Structures are given as structure tokens and as C-alpha cells.
Amino acid sequence: MEFTSLLGGLTGLLIVVAAARAGFLMPKEPWDFPPRSEWEKRWTGRLVPDTAPADGPRIGLLRAWAPYLLVAAVLIATRMIAPAKEWLEGVELGADDILGTGIGQAVPVLYSPGAAFIAVCLATYALHRMGGGRIAASWRTAGGQLAGAAVALLFAVPLVRVFINSGEEFSGAGLASMPLTLAEGAAAVGGGAWPLLAPWIGALGAFVAGSNTVSNLMFSLFQFSTAEQIGAAPATVVAAQAVGGAAGNMVTVHNVVAASAVVGLAGREGDLIRQTVIPLTYYLLASGSLAYLFAYGAGGGAGAVQLAALLLALAAAVVLLRRRDRAEAAARATAGDGG
């Protein structure tokens, strides 16, 4: 998983930089944020950037990128060198039979990617020649940002574990697990149109569990059996589940809380989720339509109707945005002539 994250991000970075330098999809007129005093209130948080010039020497490009390169090197080394991997995986922190439930959980603390980040962070102090005052200031800033996020994560993670570990083996009444109960109710409502809804279940799992992988672990078997019951291709429905889980990562509570803390927007997670729901909805509608067409063929039906409506809505949005841009350009030209 670490390799896909590293390679995916670096590949995307290279593509975006190359495309921007070539002028692909670049605006004709440069755009920038207005002065900070004119920003909307929801754009800012508790973290205020330091605009004062640095009092120390400027560092070179290689030294600036060195922490990122070190993280990649440490992750690759600890995953590829067998003796190091075995030793790191052997150091675990956890508990057995939590609260008498028979559930145990252990975390290989040194093998976790977080351990690599902490190690590189400590190395960066020496690499960037940071003094004690700067180190203390960085910890104060980071600690203040993480304090609010930690409260949310400490409650969200146990909630996810309870959600996943529910089921007949943990219930004296023989109740089904919470994920299956929710999904079965949705399947009963969806019927033959289930491929349209399959991505939404994947997104729900990712939203609650904080991971596309966990969402797939919770719901893939259910999606497969539901597809068999309605006569759809199981592989297509399970693929729609995975796509929905990836989309759901955009509104995952863990991700939003962590990202908000990093950029100083702690306390504005709700606003961020509301803004992200728009692309999430488009993503799920499009993937559901394609899943329906792949499952039943391109001969029409609800999938074709939904996809056509989605494309028409996107075309209308493009036309409206272009009209607005032309109107704003005309207004600026008129104002310039009048001056």
C-alpha cells in the first residue's frame, strides 16, 4: 500500500508539472487569491502563515526535498530488506480479549509508516541545522494543530472497530453485523437497479471506516452475493464497490480531520465535507451509471438515462461558466475603456 501511495503521488506530480510547463489546460489570464484581508471567513483557520522574511540562510532545492526522499527511502528499505522487516514487525503494541469480547488488536508500531515519518523528522532537524528554539516552535505548532484532531480520531477509530466487529459471533441474540444489516436493507430497496447503488455503499463504508480497503473488506462479499441474486455480473458490482470506496475517501472523517489539522482549518471539517460532497456525488453517479451499463448492456435502462442526464448537467454547467467568464471579461473591458 505504501508503494502505490508513493508511486501514485510522484507520478501525478510529474504529469502535472510537465503539463503545466507545456501550457496544457493553463488559463489564458493568470489567477491568484485576493489579499488575505478579503478572504471569506471559512477560508482561514487558526494557523496564520508567517509572512516575515526568514532570518536564516536559504536552503537549496535538494535539501528542501531531502525529507520526502528520505521517507521514500526508509519505507522502501523497511519493506524490501527482509531482516529489517521481520524485526520491525516483531515489535507490537496491543491487547487481547478487549473488554471480555474475545477481540484482540496489535499494532506493529515500528513498522507503521508513522514511525518512518517520525524518524525522518528527527533526521531533518540535523539536515536543516535547526536550533533548539526552532525545534520547540515546530512542536508547539504541530501539537496545537493535532490536539483538536486527536479528540475526533480517538472516538472515531473505536467506533469503526465496533462497526466492523459486530456480528453473530459477538451477539448473544445472533444478530447480523451492522454493515451487512445496512447493506441488506439497501439491496431490498434497490432490487435490479443495485449496480446504480453499489458505489454508494462503497462510499458509505469508506466514510465510516476511513479506508477504501476496509470498506472493501466489509462489503465486497455482500456486493458479490447481491449481484448473483439479481443476475448481474458480480465482478462489475464488486468493481463499483471499490470505485465508490475510493470516492468515499474524499469525505472520510479521518482524512478530513487530519488534513484540516495540517493546514490549520481545524473546526471547519463540516464545511470542507459539504464542499467535497459535490464532486463525490458526480463521481458516484457516473460510476453507478457505468456499472449498470456494464452489468446489463448498453441497450438503455436506468443506467443510460442517469448517465445522459449527468452529461447534460455537466454540459449546461460548462456553458453557464463560459457565459459568466465572457460577461466578466466584457465588464472589465468596459471598465478599462471608461478609465
DOKEFI-540436 format. One record per residue (C-alpha): residue in one letter; z, y, x. Coordinates in nm, 4 decimals. Example, Ala and Ser with C-alpha at 12.3 -4.5 7.8 and 13.67 -1.06 7.14 Angstrom:
2
+-----+----------+----------+----------+
| res |       pz |       py |       px |
+-----+----------+----------+----------+
|   A |   0.7800 |  -0.4500 |   1.2300 |
|   S |   0.7140 |  -0.1060 |   1.3670 |
+-----+----------+----------+----------+
% end
This chain:
339
+-----+----------+----------+----------+
| res |       pz |       py |       px |
+-----+----------+----------+----------+
|   M |   0.0000 |   0.0000 |   0.0000 |
|   E |   0.0785 |   0.2383 |   0.2872 |
|   F |  -0.2661 |   0.1785 |   0.4392 |
|   T |  -0.4500 |   0.2584 |   0.1178 |
|   S |  -0.2471 |   0.5777 |   0.0778 |
|   L |  -0.3171 |   0.6843 |   0.4357 |
|   L |  -0.6867 |   0.5980 |   0.4353 |
|   G |  -0.7443 |   0.7356 |   0.0873 |
|   G |  -0.5885 |   1.0724 |   0.1663 |
|   L |  -0.7570 |   1.1074 |   0.5058 |
|   T |  -1.0956 |   1.0034 |   0.3653 |
|   G |  -1.0646 |   1.2529 |   0.0841 |
|   L |  -0.9629 |   1.5261 |   0.3293 |
|   L |  -1.2679 |   1.4606 |   0.5478 |
|   I |  -1.5029 |   1.4624 |   0.2475 |
|   V |  -1.3585 |   1.7853 |   0.1051 |
|   V |  -1.3672 |   1.9673 |   0.4415 |
|   A |  -1.7256 |   1.8586 |   0.5090 |
|   A |  -1.8370 |   1.9527 |   0.1579 |
|   A |  -1.6664 |   2.2937 |   0.1770 |
|   R |  -1.8256 |   2.3727 |   0.5131 |
|   A |  -2.1656 |   2.2765 |   0.3707 |
|   G |  -2.1073 |   2.5098 |   0.0746 |
|   F |  -2.1143 |   2.2284 |  -0.1837 |
|   L |  -1.9567 |   2.3382 |  -0.5142 |
|   M |  -1.8218 |   2.6514 |  -0.3477 |
|   P |  -1.8052 |   2.9654 |  -0.5685 |
|   K |  -2.0538 |   3.2445 |  -0.5089 |
|   E |  -1.7740 |   3.5013 |  -0.5017 |
|   P |  -1.4522 |   3.4326 |  -0.3061 |
|   W |  -1.1442 |   3.3965 |  -0.5254 |
|   D |  -0.7821 |   3.4434 |  -0.4368 |
|   F |  -0.4475 |   3.4795 |  -0.6118 |
|   P |  -0.3446 |   3.8295 |  -0.7146 |
|   P |  -0.0452 |   3.9910 |  -0.5407 |
|   R |   0.2743 |   3.7900 |  -0.5819 |
|   S |   0.4262 |   4.0637 |  -0.7974 |
|   E |   0.1558 |   3.9987 |  -1.0615 |
|   W |   0.2055 |   3.6215 |  -1.0805 |
|   E |   0.3114 |   3.4583 |  -1.4038 |
|   K |   0.6761 |   3.3600 |  -1.4099 |
|   R |   0.6006 |   2.9879 |  -1.4328 |
|   W |   0.4064 |   3.0009 |  -1.1033 |
|   T |   0.7183 |   3.0617 |  -0.8973 |
|   G |   1.0403 |   2.8727 |  -0.8342 |
|   R |   1.3472 |   2.9065 |  -0.6202 |
|   L |   1.1624 |   2.8657 |  -0.2898 |
|   V |   1.0390 |   3.2016 |  -0.1594 |
|   P |   0.7935 |   3.1810 |   0.1325 |
|   D |   0.8791 |   3.3721 |   0.4471 |
|   T |   0.6037 |   3.6288 |   0.4985 |
|   A |   0.7582 |   3.7802 |   0.8109 |
|   P |   0.5711 |   3.7121 |   1.1355 |
|   A |   0.7065 |   3.4241 |   1.3392 |
|   D |   0.9322 |   3.5255 |   1.6246 |
|   G |   0.8309 |   3.2339 |   1.8454 |
|   P |   0.5084 |   3.1273 |   2.0154 |
|   R |   0.2286 |   2.9878 |   1.8013 |
|   I |   0.1698 |   2.6146 |   1.8300 |
|   G |  -0.1679 |   2.4552 |   1.8826 |
|   L |  -0.3678 |   2.2575 |   1.6298 |
|   L |  -0.2872 |   1.9219 |   1.7874 |
|   R |   0.0873 |   1.9878 |   1.7917 |
|   A |   0.0724 |   2.1046 |   1.4308 |
|   W |  -0.0985 |   1.7810 |   1.3267 |
|   A |   0.1176 |   1.5631 |   1.5509 |
|   P |   0.3849 |   1.4779 |   1.2866 |
|   Y |   0.1177 |   1.3477 |   1.0472 |
|   L |  -0.0440 |   1.1444 |   1.3233 |
|   L |   0.2951 |   1.0065 |   1.4243 |
|   V |   0.3705 |   0.8987 |   1.0675 |
|   A |   0.0399 |   0.7114 |   1.0531 |
|   A |   0.1022 |   0.5518 |   1.3930 |
|   V |   0.4576 |   0.4426 |   1.3071 |
|   L |   0.3517 |   0.2951 |   0.9727 |
|   I |   0.0626 |   0.1048 |   1.1299 |
|   A |   0.2777 |  -0.0231 |   1.4165 |
|   T |   0.5628 |  -0.1418 |   1.1945 |
|   R |   0.3187 |  -0.3190 |   0.9611 |
|   M |   0.0921 |  -0.4748 |   1.2243 |
|   I |   0.3333 |  -0.5771 |   1.5037 |
|   A |   0.4936 |  -0.8982 |   1.3763 |
|   P |   0.8258 |  -0.8907 |   1.5734 |
|   A |   0.8947 |  -0.5300 |   1.4757 |
|   K |   0.8058 |  -0.6004 |   1.1147 |
|   E |   1.0340 |  -0.9035 |   1.0926 |
|   W |   1.3271 |  -0.7188 |   1.2480 |
|   L |   1.2899 |  -0.4151 |   1.0225 |
|   E |   1.2563 |  -0.6293 |   0.7093 |
|   G |   1.5759 |  -0.8150 |   0.8043 |
|   V |   1.7942 |  -0.5033 |   0.7689 |
|   E |   1.8663 |  -0.4834 |   0.3953 |
|   L |   2.0997 |  -0.2851 |   0.1748 |
|   G |   2.1675 |  -0.4132 |  -0.1761 |
|   A |   2.3870 |  -0.6055 |  -0.4158 |
|   D |   2.3839 |  -0.9367 |  -0.6027 |
|   D |   2.4819 |  -1.0024 |  -0.9643 |
|   I |   2.4937 |  -0.6338 |  -1.0587 |
|   L |   2.7495 |  -0.5787 |  -1.3393 |
|   G |   2.7523 |  -0.9535 |  -1.4059 |
|   T |   2.3881 |  -0.9603 |  -1.5200 |
|   G |   2.2659 |  -1.2012 |  -1.2530 |
|   I |   2.0241 |  -0.9345 |  -1.1323 |
|   G |   2.0156 |  -0.8586 |  -0.7610 |
|   Q |   1.8369 |  -0.5870 |  -0.5720 |
|   A |   1.7991 |  -0.5322 |  -0.1991 |
|   V |   1.6087 |  -0.2618 |  -0.0135 |
|   P |   1.4831 |  -0.3036 |   0.3461 |
|   V |   1.5988 |   0.0423 |   0.4467 |
|   L |   1.4390 |   0.0475 |   0.7923 |
|   Y |   1.1077 |  -0.0963 |   0.6683 |
|   S |   1.0815 |   0.1673 |   0.3957 |
|   P |   0.8191 |   0.4409 |   0.4512 |
|   G |   1.1041 |   0.6874 |   0.4134 |
|   A |   1.2580 |   0.5579 |   0.7357 |
|   A |   0.9315 |   0.6329 |   0.9174 |
|   F |   0.9353 |   0.9885 |   0.7823 |
|   I |   1.2942 |   1.0431 |   0.8962 |
|   A |   1.2195 |   0.9062 |   1.2433 |
|   V |   0.9139 |   1.1307 |   1.2810 |
|   C |   1.1136 |   1.4268 |   1.1502 |
|   L |   1.3699 |   1.3769 |   1.4267 |
|   A |   1.0923 |   1.3428 |   1.6851 |
|   T |   0.9328 |   1.6631 |   1.5589 |
|   Y |   1.2440 |   1.8624 |   1.6487 |
|   A |   1.1783 |   1.7855 |   2.0128 |
|   L |   0.8000 |   1.8074 |   1.9816 |
|   H |   0.8163 |   2.1589 |   1.8344 |
|   R |   1.1115 |   2.2580 |   2.0553 |
|   M |   1.3259 |   2.3632 |   1.7618 |
|   G |   1.6686 |   2.5024 |   1.8337 |
|   G |   1.9889 |   2.4172 |   1.6526 |
|   G |   1.9650 |   2.7194 |   1.4234 |
|   R |   1.6154 |   2.6310 |   1.3038 |
|   I |   1.7080 |   2.2672 |   1.2537 |
|   A |   2.0091 |   2.3654 |   1.0432 |
|   A |   1.7971 |   2.6084 |   0.8413 |
|   S |   1.5391 |   2.3366 |   0.7700 |
|   W |   1.8096 |   2.1009 |   0.6467 |
|   R |   1.9607 |   2.3702 |   0.4244 |
|   T |   1.6223 |   2.4480 |   0.2693 |
|   A |   1.5288 |   2.0829 |   0.2210 |
|   G |   1.8741 |   1.9891 |   0.0921 |
|   G |   1.8731 |   2.2706 |  -0.1607 |
|   Q |   1.5334 |   2.1631 |  -0.2910 |
|   L |   1.6246 |   1.7949 |  -0.3106 |
|   A |   1.9601 |   1.8425 |  -0.4807 |
|   G |   1.8097 |   1.9054 |  -0.8223 |
|   A |   1.5524 |   1.6287 |  -0.7848 |
|   A |   1.8167 |   1.3786 |  -0.6761 |
|   V |   2.0051 |   1.4107 |  -1.0055 |
|   A |   1.6933 |   1.3283 |  -1.2078 |
|   L |   1.5920 |   1.0397 |  -0.9804 |
|   L |   1.9399 |   0.8855 |  -0.9769 |
|   F |   1.9234 |   0.8488 |  -1.3551 |
|   A |   1.5526 |   0.7698 |  -1.3841 |
|   V |   1.5479 |   0.4783 |  -1.1378 |
|   P |   1.8270 |   0.2769 |  -1.3109 |
|   L |   1.6571 |   0.3422 |  -1.6453 |
|   V |   1.3365 |   0.1886 |  -1.5105 |
|   R |   1.5222 |  -0.1167 |  -1.3791 |
|   V |   1.6890 |  -0.1720 |  -1.7172 |
|   F |   1.3497 |  -0.1374 |  -1.8851 |
|   I |   1.1876 |  -0.3935 |  -1.6548 |
|   N |   1.4767 |  -0.6433 |  -1.6513 |
|   S |   1.5170 |  -0.6654 |  -2.0283 |
|   G |   1.4039 |  -0.9862 |  -2.1985 |
|   E |   1.5110 |  -1.3214 |  -2.3361 |
|   E |   1.6815 |  -1.4331 |  -2.0157 |
|   F |   1.9057 |  -1.1241 |  -2.0246 |
|   S |   1.9653 |  -1.1103 |  -2.4012 |
|   G |   2.2010 |  -1.3417 |  -2.5824 |
|   A |   2.0040 |  -1.2838 |  -2.9038 |
|   G |   1.6773 |  -1.3992 |  -2.7467 |
|   L |   1.5123 |  -1.0584 |  -2.7788 |
|   A |   1.1807 |  -0.9941 |  -2.6065 |
|   S |   1.1655 |  -0.7424 |  -2.3238 |
|   M |   1.1306 |  -0.3759 |  -2.4084 |
|   P |   0.7828 |  -0.3391 |  -2.2503 |
|   L |   0.6441 |  -0.6355 |  -2.4452 |
|   T |   0.8050 |  -0.5198 |  -2.7692 |
|   L |   0.6468 |  -0.1764 |  -2.7367 |
|   A |   0.3074 |  -0.3159 |  -2.6396 |
|   E |   0.3036 |  -0.5779 |  -2.9174 |
|   G |   0.3631 |  -0.3079 |  -3.1752 |
|   A |   0.0754 |  -0.1057 |  -3.0330 |
|   A |  -0.1529 |  -0.4127 |  -3.0367 |
|   A |  -0.0726 |  -0.4789 |  -3.4006 |
|   V |  -0.1812 |  -0.1258 |  -3.4860 |
|   G |  -0.4916 |  -0.1231 |  -3.2620 |
|   G |  -0.6452 |  -0.4594 |  -3.3506 |
|   G |  -1.0081 |  -0.4870 |  -3.2414 |
|   A |  -1.0031 |  -0.1308 |  -3.1107 |
|   W |  -0.7457 |  -0.2302 |  -2.8489 |
|   P |  -0.9714 |  -0.1513 |  -2.5473 |
|   L |  -0.9546 |   0.2136 |  -2.6538 |
|   L |  -0.5741 |   0.1997 |  -2.6369 |
|   A |  -0.5311 |  -0.0222 |  -2.3285 |
|   P |  -0.5399 |   0.2704 |  -2.0796 |
|   W |  -0.2700 |   0.4498 |  -2.2774 |
|   I |  -0.0359 |   0.1540 |  -2.2359 |
|   G |  -0.1032 |   0.1568 |  -1.8613 |
|   A |  -0.0246 |   0.5288 |  -1.8515 |
|   L |   0.2941 |   0.4716 |  -2.0510 |
|   G |   0.4080 |   0.2101 |  -1.8005 |
|   A |   0.3374 |   0.4358 |  -1.5049 |
|   F |   0.5110 |   0.7291 |  -1.6744 |
|   V |   0.8277 |   0.5279 |  -1.7355 |
|   A |   0.8298 |   0.3137 |  -1.4200 |
|   G |   0.6960 |   0.5726 |  -1.1766 |
|   S |   0.4318 |   0.3414 |  -1.0319 |
|   N |   0.0898 |   0.2064 |  -1.1236 |
|   T |   0.1860 |  -0.1182 |  -0.9511 |
|   V |   0.4981 |  -0.1607 |  -1.1636 |
|   S |   0.3005 |  -0.0698 |  -1.4758 |
|   N |   0.0550 |  -0.3469 |  -1.3978 |
|   L |   0.3390 |  -0.5919 |  -1.3332 |
|   M |   0.4891 |  -0.5087 |  -1.6706 |
|   F |   0.1793 |  -0.5062 |  -1.8867 |
|   S |  -0.1083 |  -0.6965 |  -1.7224 |
|   L |  -0.0183 |  -1.0353 |  -1.8727 |
|   F |   0.0229 |  -0.8787 |  -2.2138 |
|   Q |  -0.3119 |  -0.6988 |  -2.1851 |
|   F |  -0.4805 |  -1.0247 |  -2.0821 |
|   S |  -0.3412 |  -1.2236 |  -2.3762 |
|   T |  -0.4181 |  -0.9450 |  -2.6233 |
|   A |  -0.7802 |  -0.9361 |  -2.5071 |
|   E |  -0.8095 |  -1.3113 |  -2.5591 |
|   Q |  -0.6704 |  -1.2821 |  -2.9115 |
|   I |  -0.9171 |  -1.0106 |  -3.0191 |
|   G |  -1.2163 |  -1.1707 |  -2.8461 |
|   A |  -1.2648 |  -0.9043 |  -2.5786 |
|   A |  -1.3254 |  -0.9672 |  -2.2083 |
|   P |  -0.9765 |  -0.9991 |  -2.0534 |
|   A |  -1.0892 |  -0.8664 |  -1.7141 |
|   T |  -1.2168 |  -0.5469 |  -1.8779 |
|   V |  -0.8952 |  -0.4832 |  -2.0684 |
|   V |  -0.6802 |  -0.5501 |  -1.7606 |
|   A |  -0.9026 |  -0.3114 |  -1.5621 |
|   A |  -0.8458 |  -0.0468 |  -1.8302 |
|   Q |  -0.4718 |  -0.1082 |  -1.7894 |
|   A |  -0.4967 |  -0.0393 |  -1.4153 |
|   V |  -0.7057 |   0.2742 |  -1.4696 |
|   G |  -0.4550 |   0.4014 |  -1.7244 |
|   G |  -0.1703 |   0.3331 |  -1.4839 |
|   A |  -0.3437 |   0.5386 |  -1.2164 |
|   A |  -0.3886 |   0.8241 |  -1.4645 |
|   G |  -0.0273 |   0.7989 |  -1.5726 |
|   N |   0.0825 |   0.8738 |  -1.2169 |
|   M |  -0.0119 |   1.2359 |  -1.2886 |
|   V |   0.2807 |   1.2706 |  -1.5302 |
|   T |   0.5212 |   1.0209 |  -1.3737 |
|   V |   0.8682 |   1.1706 |  -1.3799 |
|   H |   0.9414 |   1.0568 |  -1.0225 |
|   N |   0.6245 |   1.2118 |  -0.8832 |
|   V |   0.6586 |   1.5381 |  -1.0740 |
|   V |   1.0246 |   1.5819 |  -0.9807 |
|   A |   0.9588 |   1.5062 |  -0.6132 |
|   A |   0.6505 |   1.7298 |  -0.5925 |
|   S |   0.8253 |   2.0147 |  -0.7723 |
|   A |   1.1164 |   1.9948 |  -0.5307 |
|   V |   0.8850 |   2.0093 |  -0.2288 |
|   V |   0.7049 |   2.3267 |  -0.3417 |
|   G |   1.0121 |   2.4997 |  -0.4818 |
|   L |   0.9369 |   2.4528 |  -0.8518 |
|   A |   1.2489 |   2.2535 |  -0.9378 |
|   G |   1.3323 |   2.3186 |  -1.3019 |
|   R |   0.9687 |   2.3658 |  -1.4045 |
|   E |   0.8779 |   1.9980 |  -1.4279 |
|   G |   0.8233 |   2.0208 |  -1.8034 |
|   D |   0.5672 |   2.2974 |  -1.7647 |
|   L |   0.3877 |   2.1032 |  -1.4928 |
|   I |   0.3710 |   1.7914 |  -1.7106 |
|   R |   0.2361 |   1.9950 |  -2.0047 |
|   Q |  -0.0424 |   2.1312 |  -1.7864 |
|   T |  -0.1246 |   1.7880 |  -1.6447 |
|   V |  -0.1436 |   1.6267 |  -1.9893 |
|   I |  -0.4858 |   1.7919 |  -2.0372 |
|   P |  -0.6696 |   1.6056 |  -1.7567 |
|   L |  -0.4618 |   1.2957 |  -1.8357 |
|   T |  -0.5899 |   1.2928 |  -2.1939 |
|   Y |  -0.9512 |   1.3316 |  -2.0802 |
|   Y |  -0.9055 |   1.0540 |  -1.8240 |
|   L |  -0.7605 |   0.8126 |  -2.0794 |
|   L |  -1.0156 |   0.8901 |  -2.3498 |
|   A |  -1.3066 |   0.8397 |  -2.1084 |
|   S |  -1.1690 |   0.5159 |  -1.9608 |
|   G |  -1.0875 |   0.3801 |  -2.3070 |
|   S |  -1.4402 |   0.4514 |  -2.4280 |
|   L |  -1.5968 |   0.2804 |  -2.1275 |
|   A |  -1.3623 |  -0.0179 |  -2.1638 |
|   Y |  -1.4681 |  -0.0558 |  -2.5283 |
|   L |  -1.8368 |  -0.0450 |  -2.4347 |
|   F |  -1.7894 |  -0.2972 |  -2.1544 |
|   A |  -1.5899 |  -0.5264 |  -2.3835 |
|   Y |  -1.8211 |  -0.5206 |  -2.6866 |
|   G |  -2.1519 |  -0.3938 |  -2.5502 |
|   A |  -2.3328 |  -0.0610 |  -2.5750 |
|   G |  -2.4524 |  -0.1091 |  -2.9318 |
|   G |  -2.2397 |   0.1659 |  -3.0785 |
|   G |  -1.8981 |   0.1385 |  -3.2336 |
|   A |  -1.5836 |   0.3393 |  -3.1811 |
|   G |  -1.6257 |   0.3482 |  -2.8030 |
|   A |  -1.9706 |   0.5076 |  -2.8187 |
|   V |  -1.8556 |   0.7596 |  -3.0788 |
|   Q |  -1.5491 |   0.8581 |  -2.8763 |
|   L |  -1.7491 |   0.8884 |  -2.5542 |
|   A |  -2.0167 |   1.1013 |  -2.7233 |
|   A |  -1.7516 |   1.3298 |  -2.8741 |
|   L |  -1.5839 |   1.3644 |  -2.5352 |
|   L |  -1.9108 |   1.4543 |  -2.3613 |
|   L |  -1.9932 |   1.7104 |  -2.6324 |
|   A |  -1.6483 |   1.8664 |  -2.5927 |
|   L |  -1.6955 |   1.8909 |  -2.2153 |
|   A |  -2.0417 |   2.0447 |  -2.2581 |
|   A |  -1.9034 |   2.3004 |  -2.5032 |
|   A |  -1.6234 |   2.3872 |  -2.2593 |
|   V |  -1.8756 |   2.4400 |  -1.9766 |
|   V |  -2.0900 |   2.6666 |  -2.1967 |
|   L |  -1.7885 |   2.8738 |  -2.3047 |
|   L |  -1.6649 |   2.9100 |  -1.9470 |
|   R |  -2.0084 |   3.0227 |  -1.8272 |
|   R |  -2.0303 |   3.2782 |  -2.1073 |
|   R |  -1.6877 |   3.4104 |  -2.0143 |
|   D |  -1.7864 |   3.4365 |  -1.6468 |
|   R |  -2.1066 |   3.6243 |  -1.7361 |
|   A |  -1.9116 |   3.8603 |  -1.9620 |
|   E |  -1.6578 |   3.9305 |  -1.6872 |
|   A |  -1.9378 |   3.9872 |  -1.4336 |
|   A |  -2.1101 |   4.2278 |  -1.6717 |
|   A |  -1.7839 |   4.4149 |  -1.7287 |
|   R |  -1.7299 |   4.4518 |  -1.3523 |
|   A |  -2.0865 |   4.5718 |  -1.3068 |
|   T |  -2.0442 |   4.8285 |  -1.5847 |
|   A |  -1.7178 |   4.9484 |  -1.4354 |
|   G |  -1.8846 |   4.9788 |  -1.0947 |
|   D |  -2.1737 |   5.1846 |  -1.2362 |
|   G |  -1.9325 |   5.4095 |  -1.4174 |
|   G |  -1.7391 |   5.4734 |  -1.0942 |
+-----+----------+----------+----------+
% end
